[in-house]
Amino acid sequence: MEQSAWSEISALVAAAPYPVEVLPADPHRAGACLAALEITTRSWLGAVVANSGGLVVDHGWLRVLGGGHDGLPDVAAEMVAGVDRLVVAFDVMGGQFAWLPAEPGARPTVHYFGPEDLAWQDLELGYGDWLEAMLAGAVTGFYEGLRWPGWEAEVAGVALDQGISALPPPWTREGKDLSTVSRKPIRLAELVSVHEEFARQLGSL
């Protein structure tokens, strides 16, 4: 049973319509992450943690967190004390996917915090359904408004611990067209922090 979740995920990776890189797993780090999360490899999240350092999807646009890899934190490292929210992925534009209950006591679903609106959006999908969708081709439509001609080569050249900062930013009227803005790689943690700070200033976080 413990291998069943990973075999399903592996099949989706192999059939994905865009490149998906499975980063090598560190067994010791993965074991510590599973223990911290108190989950087993029978779950999809547990299978990703145990069998990969993370998944790099669509030329590096989406980085699904696993057991951790050089430049990419493990899922447990992204836990916030006192906050019932588990970050499970980042995208190259500094967006975050987090698994959290929509309301106290509710079953957790995946939410997205994106640079185009600086607000959490409930995708109304469990972790397994969300990951299946992203590996099956949903990334293309999900990010349609955040891409520009030639993005593949530009994003592929960005390190795992980096994201692309755009000026004017995507949440402004002037920054909606990513083909016309100034773009440069910066540390992903810094980019995420900048988005969150602007969201607090705007009262959307």
PASEBA-1860 file (N, C-alpha, C; in nm, 3 decimals):
! residues 205
1> MEQSAWSE> 0.082/-0.121/0.000/0.000/0.000/0.000/0.085/0.126/0.000 ~ 0.200/0.119/0.069/0.280/0.239/0.081/0.334/0.286/-0.053 ~ 0.349/0.195/-0.151/0.402/0.236/-0.279/0.293/0.282/-0.375 ~ 0.168/0.256/-0.341/0.060/0.282/-0.436/0.048/0.430/-0.471 ~ 0.060/0.518/-0.370/0.047/0.661/-0.398/0.158/0.708/-0.491 ~ 0.281/0.664/-0.467/0.391/0.708/-0.551/0.382/0.649/-0.692 ~ 0.331/0.528/-0.705/0.318/0.470/-0.839/0.218/0.550/-0.923 ~ 0.112/0.598/-0.859/0.015/0.683/-0.930/0.079/0.816/-0.971
9> ISALVAAA> 0.154/0.874/-0.879/0.220/1.002/-0.908/0.323/0.985/-1.018 ~ 0.401/0.876/-1.013/0.502/0.850/-1.114/0.441/0.836/-1.253 ~ 0.325/0.771/-1.258/0.257/0.754/-1.386/0.214/0.890/-1.442 ~ 0.166/0.979/-1.355/0.127/1.113/-1.398/0.249/1.193/-1.445 ~ 0.360/1.179/-1.374/0.484/1.248/-1.414/0.526/1.203/-1.554 ~ 0.521/1.074/-1.578/0.563/1.020/-1.707/0.473/1.065/-1.821 ~ 0.345/1.086/-1.790/0.248/1.122/-1.894/0.223/1.273/-1.905 ~ 0.290/1.352/-1.822/0.264/1.497/-1.819/0.290/1.561/-1.955
17> PYPVEVLP> 0.209/1.661/-1.992/0.225/1.726/-2.122/0.339/1.827/-2.127 ~ 0.408/1.847/-2.015/0.524/1.936/-2.010/0.630/1.869/-1.923 ~ 0.753/1.917/-1.926/0.859/1.851/-1.850/0.832/1.855/-1.699 ~ 0.855/1.741/-1.633/0.848/1.732/-1.487/0.974/1.660/-1.439 ~ 1.054/1.729/-1.360/1.176/1.670/-1.304/1.151/1.627/-1.161 ~ 1.182/1.500/-1.132/1.172/1.450/-0.995/1.309/1.465/-0.930 ~ 1.321/1.557/-0.836/1.449/1.578/-0.768/1.480/1.460/-0.677 ~ 1.606/1.418/-0.669/1.639/1.302/-0.587/1.607/1.324/-0.439
25> ADPHRAGA> 1.563/1.217/-0.376/1.524/1.224/-0.235/1.644/1.195/-0.145 ~ 1.647/1.260/-0.031/1.743/1.231/0.076/1.666/1.155/0.182 ~ 1.690/1.024/0.198/1.609/0.943/0.289/1.604/0.995/0.432 ~ 1.716/1.041/0.482/1.719/1.091/0.621/1.635/1.219/0.634 ~ 1.653/1.309/0.540/1.577/1.434/0.543/1.428/1.408/0.522 ~ 1.397/1.316/0.430/1.258/1.282/0.404/1.192/1.219/0.527 ~ 1.266/1.132/0.595/1.212/1.068/0.715/1.182/1.168/0.824 ~ 1.272/1.265/0.842/1.250/1.369/0.942/1.128/1.455/0.906
33> CLAALEIT> 1.112/1.482/0.776/0.999/1.563/0.729/0.867/1.489/0.752 ~ 0.864/1.359/0.720/0.743/1.279/0.742/0.706/1.277/0.890 ~ 0.807/1.262/0.976/0.781/1.258/1.120/0.727/1.392/1.170 ~ 0.784/1.502/1.118/0.738/1.635/1.160/0.594/1.659/1.116 ~ 0.559/1.609/0.998/0.424/1.629/0.946/0.324/1.527/1.001 ~ 0.379/1.420/1.061/0.296/1.311/1.115/0.206/1.250/1.008 ~ 0.268/1.221/0.892/0.196/1.156/0.782/0.275/1.034/0.736 ~ 0.211/0.947/0.658/0.276/0.829/0.605/0.283/0.838/0.453
41> TRSWLGAV> 0.355/0.745/0.393/0.370/0.744/0.248/0.246/0.692/0.177 ~ 0.144/0.653/0.251/0.019/0.613/0.186/-0.055/0.734/0.130 ~ -0.028/0.853/0.186/-0.091/0.975/0.133/-0.009/1.028/0.017 ~ -0.071/1.107/-0.069/0.001/1.165/-0.181/0.110/1.259/-0.133 ~ 0.082/1.340/-0.033/0.184/1.431/0.020/0.300/1.351/0.078 ~ 0.269/1.248/0.154/0.374/1.164/0.212/0.457/1.095/0.106 ~ 0.392/1.052/-0.002/0.464/0.985/-0.110/0.560/1.081/-0.179 ~ 0.517/1.206/-0.199/0.604/1.306/-0.262/0.724/1.336/-0.171
49> VANSGGLV> 0.699/1.349/-0.042/0.806/1.376/0.054/0.908/1.262/0.057 ~ 0.857/1.137/0.063/0.945/1.021/0.079/1.024/0.988/-0.047 ~ 0.967/1.018/-0.162/1.027/0.971/-0.287/1.091/1.080/-0.373 ~ 1.085/1.204/-0.328/1.146/1.312/-0.407/1.192/1.426/-0.319 ~ 1.291/1.498/-0.369/1.330/1.623/-0.305/1.234/1.734/-0.341 ~ 1.149/1.705/-0.438/1.051/1.800/-0.489/1.026/1.771/-0.635 ~ 0.923/1.832/-0.692/0.892/1.814/-0.833/0.904/1.950/-0.903 ~ 0.982/1.954/-1.009/1.002/2.078/-1.085/0.919/2.066/-1.212
57> VDHGWLRV> 0.812/2.143/-1.220/0.710/2.125/-1.324/0.714/2.237/-1.428 ~ 0.702/2.199/-1.554/0.688/2.294/-1.667/0.804/2.393/-1.672 ~ 0.924/2.340/-1.699/1.044/2.422/-1.716/1.084/2.495/-1.588 ~ 1.031/2.451/-1.473/1.064/2.516/-1.346/0.965/2.621/-1.302 ~ 0.855/2.634/-1.376/0.756/2.735/-1.337/0.695/2.703/-1.201 ~ 0.660/2.577/-1.180/0.601/2.532/-1.053/0.700/2.442/-0.982 ~ 0.720/2.468/-0.851/0.809/2.385/-0.770/0.727/2.324/-0.656 ~ 0.693/2.197/-0.670/0.617/2.125/-0.567/0.714/2.076/-0.461
65> LGGGHDGL> 0.691/2.113/-0.338/0.784/2.077/-0.230/0.770/1.930/-0.193 ~ 0.884/1.869/-0.165/0.888/1.730/-0.121/0.972/1.717/0.004 ~ 1.070/1.626/-0.001/1.157/1.605/0.114/1.272/1.703/0.123 ~ 1.282/1.794/0.028/1.387/1.896/0.030/1.501/1.863/-0.065 ~ 1.559/1.966/-0.124/1.670/1.952/-0.218/1.748/2.082/-0.215 ~ 1.870/2.080/-0.268/1.950/2.202/-0.272/1.870/2.314/-0.339 ~ 1.845/2.419/-0.266/1.771/2.533/-0.320/1.621/2.525/-0.299 ~ 1.571/2.410/-0.256/1.427/2.394/-0.238/1.400/2.338/-0.098
73> PDVAAEMV> 1.322/2.409/-0.015/1.296/2.361/0.121/1.208/2.237/0.121 ~ 1.210/2.163/0.232/1.115/2.053/0.245/0.982/2.110/0.296 ~ 0.878/2.030/0.288/0.745/2.078/0.325/0.740/2.120/0.471 ~ 0.804/2.042/0.558/0.799/2.073/0.702/0.866/2.206/0.733 ~ 0.968/2.243/0.655/1.039/2.369/0.679/0.949/2.489/0.657 ~ 0.842/2.469/0.579/0.751/2.580/0.549/0.634/2.589/0.646 ~ 0.631/2.502/0.749/0.524/2.511/0.849/0.540/2.639/0.931 ~ 0.430/2.706/0.957/0.432/2.828/1.036/0.369/2.799/1.172
81> AGVDRLVV> 0.445/2.823/1.279/0.396/2.795/1.414/0.268/2.874/1.444 ~ 0.167/2.804/1.491/0.043/2.869/1.530/-0.050/2.900/1.415 ~ -0.008/2.867/1.292/-0.091/2.892/1.174/-0.125/2.758/1.109 ~ -0.252/2.732/1.091/-0.296/2.605/1.035/-0.286/2.610/0.882 ~ -0.161/2.626/0.833/-0.139/2.641/0.690/-0.006/2.576/0.653 ~ -0.010/2.489/0.554/0.109/2.417/0.512/0.138/2.451/0.366 ~ 0.247/2.522/0.340/0.284/2.558/0.204/0.338/2.432/0.134 ~ 0.280/2.398/0.019/0.318/2.275/-0.051/0.384/2.302/-0.186
89> AFDVMGGQ> 0.383/2.427/-0.232/0.447/2.458/-0.360/0.465/2.608/-0.376 ~ 0.564/2.644/-0.457/0.585/2.783/-0.499/0.588/2.787/-0.651 ~ 0.559/2.904/-0.708/0.582/2.919/-0.851/0.690/3.025/-0.873 ~ 0.737/3.034/-0.995/0.851/3.120/-1.026/0.819/3.268/-1.008 ~ 0.691/3.305/-1.008/0.651/3.444/-0.990/0.630/3.480/-0.843 ~ 0.660/3.387/-0.754/0.645/3.414/-0.611/0.509/3.378/-0.555 ~ 0.429/3.306/-0.631/0.301/3.257/-0.581/0.320/3.138/-0.488 ~ 0.222/3.115/-0.401/0.230/3.004/-0.306/0.103/2.919/-0.314
97> FAWLPAEP> 0.121/2.789/-0.301/0.009/2.698/-0.281/0.018/2.646/-0.139 ~ -0.091/2.654/-0.066/-0.092/2.609/0.073/-0.214/2.521/0.099 ~ -0.195/2.424/0.184/-0.302/2.331/0.222/-0.355/2.375/0.358 ~ -0.479/2.419/0.363/-0.536/2.468/0.487/-0.688/2.455/0.484 ~ -0.751/2.451/0.600/-0.897/2.446/0.602/-0.956/2.583/0.568 ~ -1.062/2.583/0.489/-1.128/2.709/0.453/-1.190/2.774/0.576 ~ -1.229/2.693/0.672/-1.282/2.743/0.799/-1.247/2.643/0.907 ~ -1.244/2.684/1.034/-1.205/2.595/1.142/-1.286/2.465/1.141
105> GARPTVHY> -1.214/2.354/1.147/-1.279/2.223/1.151/-1.312/2.164/1.016 ~ -1.295/2.243/0.909/-1.326/2.194/0.774/-1.210/2.110/0.721 ~ -1.240/2.025/0.624/-1.136/1.944/0.560/-1.042/2.037/0.483 ~ -0.909/2.022/0.497/-0.816/2.112/0.428/-0.827/2.103/0.277 ~ -0.810/2.215/0.211/-0.804/2.221/0.066/-0.684/2.307/0.027 ~ -0.645/2.298/-0.098/-0.532/2.377/-0.147/-0.580/2.517/-0.184 ~ -0.509/2.617/-0.133/-0.537/2.757/-0.163/-0.418/2.816/-0.239 ~ -0.443/2.918/-0.319/-0.335/2.982/-0.395/-0.328/3.131/-0.362
113> FGPEDLAW> -0.207/3.177/-0.336/-0.180/3.319/-0.316/-0.092/3.365/-0.432 ~ -0.148/3.446/-0.522/-0.075/3.481/-0.642/-0.036/3.627/-0.650 ~ 0.066/3.659/-0.730/0.116/3.796/-0.743/0.023/3.888/-0.820 ~ -0.077/3.831/-0.889/-0.165/3.916/-0.968/-0.278/3.978/-0.886 ~ -0.312/3.917/-0.770/-0.418/3.976/-0.687/-0.384/3.983/-0.539 ~ -0.273/3.920/-0.497/-0.224/3.926/-0.358/-0.330/3.884/-0.257 ~ -0.404/3.779/-0.288/-0.507/3.729/-0.196/-0.513/3.577/-0.206 ~ -0.551/3.513/-0.096/-0.565/3.367/-0.096/-0.696/3.327/-0.164
121> QDLELGYG> -0.686/3.231/-0.255/-0.802/3.180/-0.327/-0.815/3.030/-0.300 ~ -0.932/2.987/-0.254/-0.957/2.846/-0.227/-0.982/2.774/-0.360 ~ -0.894/2.680/-0.395/-0.910/2.606/-0.520/-1.010/2.491/-0.504 ~ -1.052/2.467/-0.380/-1.154/2.365/-0.348/-1.112/2.226/-0.395 ~ -0.983/2.197/-0.384/-0.929/2.065/-0.418/-0.844/2.015/-0.303 ~ -0.853/1.887/-0.273/-0.761/1.826/-0.178/-0.623/1.819/-0.239 ~ -0.523/1.785/-0.159/-0.385/1.783/-0.210/-0.369/1.689/-0.329 ~ -0.422/1.567/-0.317/-0.407/1.470/-0.424/-0.472/1.515/-0.554
129> DWLEAMLA> -0.594/1.569/-0.544/-0.663/1.617/-0.664/-0.591/1.735/-0.726 ~ -0.538/1.824/-0.642/-0.462/1.939/-0.692/-0.336/1.893/-0.765 ~ -0.260/1.804/-0.704/-0.135/1.758/-0.766/-0.164/1.683/-0.895 ~ -0.267/1.601/-0.894/-0.303/1.529/-1.016/-0.335/1.627/-1.129 ~ -0.411/1.732/-1.097/-0.446/1.832/-1.199/-0.322/1.902/-1.252 ~ -0.231/1.941/-1.163/-0.112/2.013/-1.205/-0.020/1.926/-1.291 ~ -0.012/1.798/-1.261/0.071/1.709/-1.340/0.003/1.670/-1.472 ~ -0.129/1.680/-1.476/-0.203/1.638/-1.595/-0.220/1.749/-1.698
137> GAVTGFYE> -0.176/1.871/-1.667/-0.181/1.977/-1.767/-0.244/2.107/-1.723 ~ -0.293/2.114/-1.597/-0.365/2.233/-1.552/-0.276/2.356/-1.535 ~ -0.145/2.336/-1.525/-0.055/2.450/-1.508/-0.071/2.550/-1.623 ~ -0.087/2.500/-1.744/-0.095/2.587/-1.862/-0.210/2.686/-1.852 ~ -0.329/2.639/-1.824/-0.444/2.727/-1.813/-0.441/2.813/-1.689 ~ -0.390/2.757/-1.579/-0.388/2.828/-1.451/-0.303/2.955/-1.461 ~ -0.195/2.947/-1.536/-0.101/3.061/-1.543/-0.108/3.137/-1.675 ~ -0.213/3.117/-1.750/-0.222/3.178/-1.883/-0.198/3.329/-1.880
145> GLRWPGWE> -0.250/3.397/-1.778/-0.237/3.542/-1.771/-0.105/3.593/-1.718 ~ -0.017/3.501/-1.674/0.109/3.543/-1.614/0.230/3.510/-1.700 ~ 0.207/3.470/-1.825/0.318/3.428/-1.909/0.341/3.524/-2.025 ~ 0.458/3.515/-2.082/0.499/3.605/-2.190/0.573/3.524/-2.296 ~ 0.587/3.574/-2.417/0.657/3.501/-2.522/0.801/3.470/-2.481 ~ 0.842/3.345/-2.494/0.977/3.304/-2.459/0.999/3.275/-2.312 ~ 0.891/3.265/-2.234/0.905/3.244/-2.091/0.977/3.113/-2.058 ~ 0.961/3.011/-2.144/1.018/2.879/-2.113/1.169/2.886/-2.089
153> AEVAGVAL> 1.240/2.947/-2.183/1.386/2.955/-2.171/1.426/3.042/-2.053 ~ 1.355/3.151/-2.032/1.387/3.243/-1.922/1.367/3.174/-1.787 ~ 1.255/3.105/-1.772/1.225/3.039/-1.644/1.320/2.921/-1.620 ~ 1.353/2.848/-1.726/1.443/2.734/-1.711/1.582/2.775/-1.662 ~ 1.619/2.901/-1.686/1.749/2.950/-1.643/1.751/3.005/-1.502 ~ 1.636/3.001/-1.434/1.626/3.054/-1.298/1.649/2.941/-1.197 ~ 1.735/2.965/-1.099/1.767/2.862/-0.999/1.644/2.830/-0.914 ~ 1.647/2.712/-0.850/1.534/2.669/-0.769/1.506/2.760/-0.651
161> DQGISALP> 1.609/2.826/-0.600/1.589/2.917/-0.486/1.564/3.059/-0.532 ~ 1.535/3.077/-0.662/1.506/3.209/-0.716/1.366/3.214/-0.779 ~ 1.315/3.335/-0.791/1.193/3.359/-0.864/1.215/3.480/-0.953 ~ 1.115/3.515/-1.032/1.128/3.629/-1.123/1.048/3.747/-1.067 ~ 1.118/3.855/-1.040/1.055/3.978/-0.993/1.020/4.064/-1.114 ~ 0.898/4.114/-1.117/0.852/4.197/-1.229/0.821/4.338/-1.180 ~ 0.866/4.436/-1.256/0.837/4.577/-1.227/0.788/4.646/-1.353 ~ 0.671/4.706/-1.350/0.574/4.708/-1.240/0.523/4.568/-1.207
169> PPWTREGK> 0.485/4.542/-1.082/0.440/4.408/-1.041/0.305/4.370/-1.103 ~ 0.277/4.239/-1.111/0.155/4.191/-1.178/0.024/4.238/-1.117 ~ 0.027/4.280/-0.991/-0.098/4.323/-0.927/-0.134/4.468/-0.960 ~ -0.047/4.538/-1.032/-0.079/4.674/-1.075/-0.136/4.672/-1.217 ~ -0.206/4.776/-1.253/-0.262/4.785/-1.388/-0.152/4.786/-1.493 ~ -0.043/4.854/-1.461/0.067/4.866/-1.557/0.146/4.736/-1.572 ~ 0.132/4.648/-1.473/0.211/4.524/-1.476/0.137/4.402/-1.524 ~ 0.017/4.419/-1.576/-0.063/4.303/-1.618/-0.003/4.231/-1.738
177> DLSTVSRK> 0.061/4.303/-1.827/0.122/4.242/-1.945/0.268/4.212/-1.913 ~ 0.298/4.085/-1.883/0.433/4.049/-1.839/0.537/4.060/-1.951 ~ 0.491/4.076/-2.075/0.587/4.090/-2.185/0.646/4.230/-2.193 ~ 0.584/4.325/-2.124/0.629/4.464/-2.134/0.699/4.515/-2.008 ~ 0.704/4.432/-1.903/0.763/4.478/-1.776/0.911/4.443/-1.769 ~ 0.977/4.500/-1.669/1.116/4.464/-1.640/1.117/4.340/-1.552 ~ 1.190/4.237/-1.590/1.193/4.111/-1.515/1.336/4.076/-1.477 ~ 1.356/4.028/-1.354/1.489/3.983/-1.314/1.476/3.878/-1.204
185> PIRLAELV> 1.570/3.782/-1.199/1.569/3.682/-1.093/1.614/3.741/-0.960 ~ 1.541/3.707/-0.854/1.584/3.740/-0.718/1.557/3.618/-0.631 ~ 1.603/3.619/-0.508/1.579/3.505/-0.420/1.428/3.485/-0.401 ~ 1.386/3.360/-0.411/1.243/3.330/-0.405/1.185/3.372/-0.270 ~ 1.258/3.346/-0.162/1.208/3.383/-0.029/1.184/3.534/-0.020 ~ 1.272/3.612/-0.082/1.257/3.758/-0.082/1.135/3.798/-0.164 ~ 1.116/3.733/-0.279/1.002/3.765/-0.366/0.870/3.736/-0.296 ~ 0.862/3.621/-0.231/0.741/3.584/-0.156/0.715/3.685/-0.045
193> SVHEEFAR> 0.821/3.724/0.025/0.808/3.821/0.134/0.759/3.957/0.083 ~ 0.808/3.999/-0.031/0.765/4.126/-0.091/0.616/4.123/-0.122 ~ 0.570/4.013/-0.183/0.428/4.000/-0.214/0.343/4.007/-0.087 ~ 0.386/3.937/0.016/0.310/3.934/0.141/0.306/4.072/0.206 ~ 0.417/4.145/0.199/0.423/4.278/0.258/0.330/4.375/0.185 ~ 0.328/4.370/0.053/0.236/4.453/-0.023/0.091/4.416/0.008 ~ 0.065/4.286/0.024/-0.070/4.241/0.056/-0.115/4.296/0.191 ~ -0.023/4.297/0.288/-0.057/4.353/0.420/-0.086/4.504/0.408
201> QLGSL> -0.006/4.573/0.330/-0.026/4.717/0.313/-0.160/4.748/0.245 ~ -0.199/4.659/0.154/-0.324/4.678/0.082/-0.445/4.622/0.156 ~ -0.417/4.552/0.268/-0.524/4.497/0.348/-0.589/4.371/0.292 ~ -0.517/4.301/0.202/-0.573/4.180/0.142/-0.519/4.053/0.205 ~ -0.430/4.065/0.303/-0.372/3.946/0.367/-0.414/3.941/0.513
END
